[in-house]
Amino acid sequence: MSHALHEAEKAYSENEVPVGAVIVYENTVVAQNHNRIEQHSNPLHHAEILAIEQALSTVGSKWLDKCTMYVTLEPCSMCAGALVLARIDTIVFGAFDSKTGACGSLLDIPEHPLLNHNPIIIRGILGRECGEIIKMFFRDKR
């Protein structure tokens, strides 16, 4: 999660909402990225989506079934759906997101019983630190 926090700090310095994501395959980091929505003028460029694309290329597969994603903020519905479709094995997130979180807070897409894949979800790892960088970012914006 510390690598994901480092990515969030990069996003903060680039005036992006500070969310960082890292994907690990067999104890090796295969992707790391952060939000680039403002930078690319693209609402789809969440840290998770960019990391998924990078990991698929690195792993050389269309699935991430032996991978774990570490992300500083609870994934939204788009990202949670993408993680299910990519068949990621485990999602580990830091801060909960009561407004858009789709891994237990607002919705729970990855654990929906009718989906063909249900990743393991580990919630709240370094949650205080992950939440603090988001709070600082929005406090600075006001």
The 8 nearest C-alpha neighbors of each residue, nearest first, counted from 0:
[[1, 3, 2, 69, 4, 70, 71, 125],
 [0, 2, 4, 3, 5, 125, 6, 69],
 [3, 1, 5, 0, 4, 6, 21, 31],
 [2, 4, 19, 20, 0, 6, 5, 1],
 [5, 3, 7, 1, 6, 2, 19, 0],
 [4, 6, 2, 8, 3, 7, 1, 9],
 [7, 5, 19, 9, 3, 4, 8, 33],
 [8, 6, 19, 17, 18, 4, 10, 9],
 [7, 9, 11, 5, 6, 10, 4, 17],
 [10, 8, 6, 12, 7, 11, 13, 5],
 [9, 11, 17, 15, 7, 13, 8, 12],
 [12, 10, 17, 8, 14, 13, 9, 15],
 [11, 13, 9, 10, 14, 8, 15, 17],
 [14, 12, 10, 11, 15, 9, 38, 35],
 [15, 13, 11, 12, 10, 16, 37, 17],
 [16, 14, 10, 11, 13, 17, 34, 37],
 [15, 17, 18, 11, 10, 34, 14, 136],
 [18, 16, 7, 11, 10, 15, 133, 8],
 [17, 19, 7, 33, 71, 34, 16, 72],
 [18, 20, 7, 33, 6, 3, 46, 71],
 [19, 21, 70, 3, 32, 46, 69, 31],
 [20, 22, 31, 69, 3, 30, 68, 70],
 [23, 21, 68, 30, 67, 29, 28, 69],
 [22, 24, 28, 27, 67, 66, 29, 26],
 [25, 23, 66, 27, 26, 65, 28, 29],
 [24, 26, 27, 23, 65, 66, 28, 67],
 [27, 25, 24, 23, 28, 66, 29, 67],
 [28, 26, 24, 23, 25, 29, 22, 30],
 [27, 29, 23, 30, 22, 24, 26, 21],
 [30, 28, 54, 23, 22, 27, 57, 24],
 [31, 29, 54, 22, 50, 53, 21, 28],
 [32, 30, 21, 50, 20, 22, 29, 33],
 [31, 33, 46, 50, 20, 19, 6, 49],
 [32, 34, 46, 19, 6, 18, 10, 7],
 [33, 35, 46, 45, 18, 36, 10, 15],
 [34, 36, 38, 44, 37, 39, 33, 15],
 [35, 37, 44, 41, 42, 40, 39, 38],
 [38, 36, 40, 39, 35, 15, 41, 14],
 [37, 39, 35, 36, 40, 15, 13, 41],
 [40, 38, 41, 36, 37, 35, 44, 42],
 [41, 39, 37, 36, 38, 42, 35, 44],
 [40, 42, 36, 39, 43, 44, 37, 35],
 [43, 41, 36, 44, 40, 45, 37, 39],
 [44, 42, 41, 45, 36, 48, 77, 49],
 [45, 43, 36, 35, 42, 41, 34, 49],
 [44, 46, 34, 48, 47, 43, 49, 35],
 [47, 45, 33, 34, 49, 32, 20, 48],
 [46, 48, 50, 45, 49, 20, 51, 78],
 [49, 47, 51, 45, 50, 46, 44, 52],
 [48, 50, 52, 46, 51, 47, 44, 53],
 [49, 51, 53, 47, 30, 48, 32, 52],
 [52, 50, 48, 54, 53, 49, 47, 55],
 [53, 51, 49, 55, 50, 54, 48, 56],
 [52, 54, 50, 56, 51, 30, 55, 57],
 [55, 53, 57, 30, 51, 56, 29, 52],
 [56, 54, 58, 52, 57, 53, 60, 59],
 [55, 57, 59, 53, 54, 58, 52, 60],
 [58, 56, 54, 59, 55, 29, 53, 30],
 [57, 59, 55, 60, 56, 54, 29, 63],
 [60, 58, 56, 57, 55, 61, 54, 62],
 [61, 59, 62, 58, 55, 56, 63, 57],
 [60, 62, 55, 63, 59, 85, 56, 58],
 [63, 61, 85, 60, 64, 86, 55, 87],
 [62, 64, 87, 66, 86, 65, 85, 55],
 [63, 65, 87, 88, 86, 62, 66, 85],
 [66, 64, 88, 63, 24, 87, 67, 25],
 [67, 65, 24, 63, 88, 23, 64, 87],
 [66, 68, 89, 23, 22, 90, 88, 87],
 [67, 69, 22, 90, 21, 91, 70, 89],
 [68, 70, 91, 21, 20, 0, 92, 22],
 [71, 69, 20, 92, 72, 19, 3, 68],
 [70, 72, 93, 129, 92, 19, 18, 94],
 [73, 71, 94, 93, 70, 92, 74, 95],
 [72, 74, 95, 100, 92, 96, 94, 102],
 [75, 73, 78, 79, 100, 101, 72, 102],
 [74, 76, 100, 101, 78, 99, 77, 79],
 [75, 77, 101, 79, 78, 80, 74, 100],
 [78, 76, 80, 75, 79, 81, 74, 43],
 [77, 79, 81, 80, 75, 74, 76, 82],
 [80, 78, 76, 82, 81, 74, 77, 75],
 [79, 81, 83, 77, 78, 82, 76, 84],
 [80, 82, 78, 84, 83, 79, 85, 77],
 [83, 81, 85, 79, 80, 84, 87, 78],
 [82, 84, 86, 80, 81, 85, 109, 116],
 [83, 85, 81, 86, 82, 80, 116, 87],
 [84, 86, 82, 62, 83, 87, 63, 81],
 [87, 85, 83, 64, 84, 63, 62, 82],
 [86, 88, 63, 64, 85, 66, 82, 89],
 [87, 89, 64, 118, 66, 65, 67, 86],
 [90, 88, 119, 67, 118, 120, 87, 68],
 [89, 91, 120, 68, 67, 119, 121, 69],
 [92, 90, 121, 69, 120, 68, 122, 70],
 [93, 91, 70, 122, 71, 73, 69, 72],
 [92, 94, 126, 123, 124, 71, 125, 72],
 [95, 93, 126, 72, 130, 129, 123, 73],
 [94, 96, 73, 72, 97, 93, 100, 104],
 [97, 95, 100, 98, 73, 99, 104, 94],
 [96, 98, 104, 100, 99, 105, 95, 73],
 [99, 97, 96, 100, 105, 104, 75, 95],
 [98, 100, 75, 96, 97, 105, 101, 76],
 [101, 99, 96, 75, 104, 73, 105, 74],
 [100, 102, 106, 75, 107, 76, 105, 103],
 [103, 101, 107, 100, 108, 106, 104, 109],
 [102, 104, 107, 106, 101, 105, 100, 108],
 [105, 103, 100, 97, 106, 101, 102, 96],
 [104, 106, 100, 101, 97, 103, 99, 98],
 [107, 105, 101, 103, 104, 108, 102, 100],
 [108, 106, 102, 103, 101, 110, 109, 111],
 [107, 109, 111, 110, 101, 106, 102, 79],
 [110, 108, 117, 111, 107, 83, 118, 79],
 [111, 109, 117, 108, 107, 112, 118, 102],
 [110, 112, 108, 113, 109, 114, 107, 117],
 [111, 113, 114, 110, 117, 115, 109, 116],
 [114, 112, 111, 115, 116, 110, 117, 108],
 [113, 115, 116, 112, 111, 117, 110, 109],
 [114, 116, 113, 117, 112, 83, 84, 111],
 [117, 115, 114, 83, 86, 118, 109, 84],
 [116, 118, 109, 110, 119, 83, 114, 115],
 [119, 117, 88, 89, 109, 120, 87, 116],
 [118, 120, 89, 90, 88, 117, 121, 109],
 [121, 119, 90, 89, 91, 118, 122, 102],
 [122, 120, 91, 90, 92, 119, 123, 124],
 [121, 123, 92, 124, 91, 120, 93, 95],
 [122, 124, 93, 126, 94, 92, 125, 95],
 [123, 125, 93, 126, 122, 92, 91, 0],
 [126, 124, 93, 128, 127, 129, 123, 0],
 [127, 125, 93, 94, 123, 129, 124, 128],
 [126, 128, 130, 129, 125, 131, 94, 93],
 [129, 127, 131, 130, 125, 126, 132, 93],
 [130, 128, 126, 71, 94, 127, 131, 93],
 [131, 129, 94, 127, 133, 128, 132, 126],
 [130, 132, 134, 128, 133, 129, 127, 135],
 [131, 133, 135, 134, 130, 129, 136, 128],
 [134, 132, 136, 130, 131, 135, 17, 137],
 [133, 135, 131, 137, 136, 132, 138, 130],
 [136, 134, 138, 132, 133, 137, 139, 131],
 [137, 135, 133, 139, 134, 138, 132, 140],
 [136, 138, 140, 139, 134, 135, 133, 141],
 [137, 139, 135, 140, 141, 136, 134, 133],
 [140, 138, 136, 137, 141, 135, 134, 133],
 [141, 139, 137, 138, 136, 135, 14, 134],
 [140, 138, 139, 137, 136, 135, 134, 133]]
